[in-house]
């Protein structure tokens, strides 16, 4: 086959962007044929009038209730409780408001509801397989109103965890669900709502979103379509994130939100995801210590890319072009170094940590185990051809980041 051939299958939901756009929530639900929406969010978002008042007004009489019990842990028992609430209210749509954890829980709620099994059966399936399967064509639609910049919205995937104290599993278990029907039916990127999120949460989430664009360019399943959206998104984010100040109005500029939409366009497709090495490290670290994904990325990303560039080209010139780096007189090594420097510049502008030793609860003796967990992460399958990560090499990256 021609090595330039590719297949791109992607079916994103309706995307709305602009200040005050959540006023159209009810109209969009009507277009989706839904009349009874349950909002899924965390307690902080659920108790913030600047977020919830526009949501209530936008949904109008299509709002039947608010389930505000999601947490960053994305617990399976939370999703099960959410389904019970959903059944009580006879909801026919889920509106996730907040960060990626609320969207993931809403997606798992949709799957659990479609599976139609009791708590014990759900827990048993998740313990044995790390996932929950739903019948085809029976998923409740999920709609998303992100208030962070993590860029996990245009995705048909969701992560979930379960712990013994939930009564669902005997041992701690992490996993996720995946189904084309979990792609949000519609999404609203409203600057007014993003501006309500604390700056320290936004900056960490922004690094997470930013790295999605980086990984999409060097992923094994990159396409010209995702090249275009990722490059445009990285350029917008690089410029927009450099303008952050203490003024909330600087946190959700047109450049930032449009960049966020672009970098995640096409990253989650039926045949796989473009997420790769950096996100695998994020999973490895999160499995060991309580850490935001964006903080993990901020610390590890420059060193991970240096490791990648030691073995493969990693499409470094394309990355450099996304950052407007003039490459004409630069050697291959210099181009790679320039890309790493651009990423460090964004990280430092976000005032994120630069060393793993600064993370509370993390010990240097944990690095070997983190590398082993990272080595087993499925996202490493998306690394560019020719890159062969080893536990020793992955540990070396963590040591450099220590």
N, C-alpha and C positions, 0 to 999 in steps of 0.2 A: 504493500500500500504506500502511496505517496506520503512521505513523512510530514507534509504540510496539511494533510487531511485531518479533520476533526468533526466531532459531533457535539452539538450544544443543545441540551434539552433543559429548559428552565421556565417555570411558570410562576412568577411572583404575583403577589396580591396587588390590589389597587394601592397606589402610593399617593398620599396627599401631603403637601408641604406648605408651610406658611403660617404666619402668626394668626392665631384664632381659628385654625382649620378644624379643630375638634368640634366646632359648632355644627359640622356636617355629619357627626356620628350617626344621628338618627336617620338622616337621609340615606347614608350608605347601608345601614342595617336594613332599611326598607328595600333597597335595591338587592340585597342579599336574600330577601324573603324572610327576615328574622324580625320578631316582635317582642321577645322577652330576653333581654341581655343581663347577664350577671357579670359585674366588674370583679376582676381578680387582681389583688394588689397586696402590698405589705402594710403593716400598721402605720408606718410613718407617712407613706403616700396617702393612705386612707384617711388620715387625720389632718391632712394639709389642705385647707380650703382653696388655696390658689391653684391646686390641681383638681380637686374633686368638684368644686363648684362648676367650672367649665365642662367637666365630664358629665355631670348631672344635667346641666342645661342642654348640652349637645344631644344626649340620649333622650331627654324628655320622658314621655310616658312609656318608652321602650325599656327603661331601666327597672328591673324587678328586684335587685338586691346588690349588696356589696360583700364580697368575701375577702377580708383583709388579713389573712393569716399566712401569707407567703414569707419565707425567710431566705437569706443567701444560701442556706444549706440545701434548698430545693428538695425538701423531704417528700418521700412517697406518701407517708401518712397524711401530709397536708393535702396532697392531691385527692386522696381517698375521702377526706373530710369535705373537700370542696365539691366532690361529686354528690355527696349526701345533701349538701346545701343546694346544689343545682337541681337535684331531683325534687326537693321540697318546694322549690319555686317554679318548677317546670320551665327552666330556662332553655332557650333554643340557640343561644350564642354566648360566647365568652369574650369579654373585652379585657385584655391584660393591660394594666397601667403600671408603669414603673420601669425597673431594670430587667435584665435578662432572666433573673430568678422567677419573677412573676409570669413572664411569658412562657418559660419552661414549665412551670407548674400548671398553667392553663392548658398547655399542649398535652401534658400527661393526664390532666383531668378529662380531656376529650377522648384520649385513648382508653382510660379506665372505664369511662361511661359506656363507650362502644363495646368494650369487652364483656360487660354485663356480668362479671364474676363477683363473688363475695370477697371480703377482706382477706380471708385465709388463702383463697386461690390466687389472688393478685400477689400477695406476699410470697407465696410458694413459687410462682412463675418467675418473679423478679429475682428471688434468691438463686434459682437454678440457672437462669439464662441472662440476667442482667438487663432484661428488657420486658416489655409487655406488648403483645400483638393484638391488633384490633381487626375486626372484619372489614373487608373492603367496602368503601362507600358509605360508612355509617358514622363518620366523625362529625361532631358538632363543630361549626366554624369558629375559629379563633381570630379575633381582631386585636391589633396591637397599637398602643399609644406609648412609645418609649419616652422615658424621662432621663436616660443616661446616654452615653456616646459609645457603648460597647460594640455596636454594630452586629448584634446577634439576632436581628429581627427578621430579615429576609431569608429564613431558614426553615427547613422541614425537619429539623433535629431538635431534641431537647434532652438535657442531662437531668439526672435525678439520683438521690441517695436514699438509703434506708438504714436505720440503726436498730439494734435489738430493743431499745426502749419504746419503739413504736408498736411492738407486738407483731410486726409483719415478717421479720426475719430474725434468725438466731445469731447472725454475725453481720458486722458492718458491710454494706454492699453499695457499690456505685455502678451506675449504668446509664441507660438512656433509651429513648424511643425515637423511631424514624418512620415517617410515612409521608408521601407526597401530599396527603390531605392535611398535614399539619402546617403547611405553608400558610401564614396568616392571610385571610381573605382580603383584608385591607389594613393599611398602616397609616398613622398620622404622625408627622414630624412637626410639632408645634413648638416654636422657640419659647413661647410664654410658659409652657410647662417644664421644658428643660431648664429654664432659668431658676426654677424653684429648688433644684437639686444642689446640695452642698458642693462647693468647689472641689474639696478633696475627693469626693466620689466621682465627680465629672472628669477630673484630670486622670485618675486611674482608669476609668472606663474609656477615655479617649485614647489612651495608649493601646488598649485592647483592640479598639476599632481600627486604629492606625496600622497595627501589625497585620490585620486581615488583608489590607491592601498589599503589604510587602510580601506576604506568603503567597498570595494569589498570583503574583508575577513569576515566582520561581517554582510553583507547584507542578507536579508531573502532568496534571490534566489541565494546564493553562490553555486558553484559547485566545484568538485575536479579540474576541468580544470581551472577555474578562480582562485582557491586557488593557484595552481601552478604558474600561470603567475603573479599573484599579489605578492606572496611571493618573487619570483625571482626579480621582478621589484623593490619592496621596498628595497631589499638588495642591488641591484645595485645603486639605487638612494641614499640610505643612505651613501654608500661609495663614490659615485661620487660627490654628492653635498657638501661633507665635504672638497673637494679639490678646491673649487672655490677661485680664487684670482682675482687680477685686470687684469690679462692677459686673453684676450678674448679666447685664446686657451683652457682655463680651463673650459669654459662654455658649451662646447658641446663635452665632451669626449665620448668615446665608452660606458662607464658605464652609463652615464646620458641618452644618447639617446636610448640605448637598454633598459634601465630601464623604460624609458617613454613609449616605445612601449609595454612592457610587462604589466605595470599597467593598461593600458586602453584596453587590449585585452579582449573582451567579456563583457565590462561594459554596452554596449548598444545593447540589443537583442530585437527581435520582441515582446517578452512577457514582456519586461520592462528593467529597468536599475538597476545597483547595487549602484548607488549614493544614499546617505541617509542623516543622521542627519547633518553632517558638511556642506554638500552642501545646505541643506535646510536653515541653518543659513546664508550661503553666499547670498542666494536669499533674505532672510528677511532683511539683512543689506543693500544690494544693492538697495532694494526698498525704502529705507529711506535716504541714503546718497551716494554720489559718492565715491565708493571704489572698488579697484580691488578685484576680487574674492579670489586670493591667499593671499592678505593681510587680508581679513576677516577670511579666514581659519586659517592663522597663529595665530591670536589672540584667536579665539574661539575654535579651535580643541582640545587643552588639556583639557579645562573645559567641553567641550561637551562629550569627552570620559569618564571623571570622572563621569558625570551624567549617561551615558550609563552603566558604570560598577557598579554603585550603584544598578541597577535593574536586569541586566542580565550578563552572562559570557562574551558575546561579542567576543567570540573566542580569548580571550586575550593571551592564550598560543601560538596559531598560530601566532598572531602578534609578540609576543616576539621572537619566532623562526625566523621570518623574519628579526629581528634585531640582531640575534645571541646572545640573552640574555639567560644565563644559568638559567633555571627555577627549577632545581631539588630540591633545598632546600628552595625555595620561597613559601610563602602562596599565595592563590588566590589574596588577596588584594595587596601583594607585587609585583606580576606579573603585575597587572593592573597599579600600580604606576611606574614600570619599563618601561612599554610601553609608558605611558604619558611622562616620562622623555626622552625617545628616540625621541619622536616627538618634544619636546621642544628643544632638542639638534640640530635637523635639522633646526628648525625655527631660532634659535639663530645664527647658522652658516650662514644662509642666510641673517642675519642682518635685519630681518623683525620686524615690531612693535609687542609689546607684550600686549598693553593695548588699549581698545576701546576709552579711554579718549583722546588718541593722534590723533584720526581721526578728521580732520577739518570738522566742520559742524554738528557733532554728539553730541547730548545732552543726559545727563543721563535720562531726562524725556522721551526720545524716546524709551527706552528699552522695556517698556510694549507693545507698538505697534509693535515693531520688533518681539517680542515673539509671538504675535498673528498672524502676517504674517507668521512666521516660522511654527506655528502650522497648518496652512492651506496648507502648501507646500506638493505637491504630493509625494515628495521624502521621506517623513516620513513613507509612506507605505512600504518602503523597509527596515525599521529598523528590527532588529532581533525579533523573537517572544518573548513575555513577556515584551518588553520595551513599557511602556505606558507614553509617554510624555504629560505633562500638561502645560498650559500657565504659571502657577506659577513656575514649574520646569524649563521651558525654559527661563523664566525671570531670575531665579537664576543663570543660566549659564552666562547670559549676565552681571549680576551684578558682578559675580566673575571675569569676563574678563574686567570689567570697570577699 
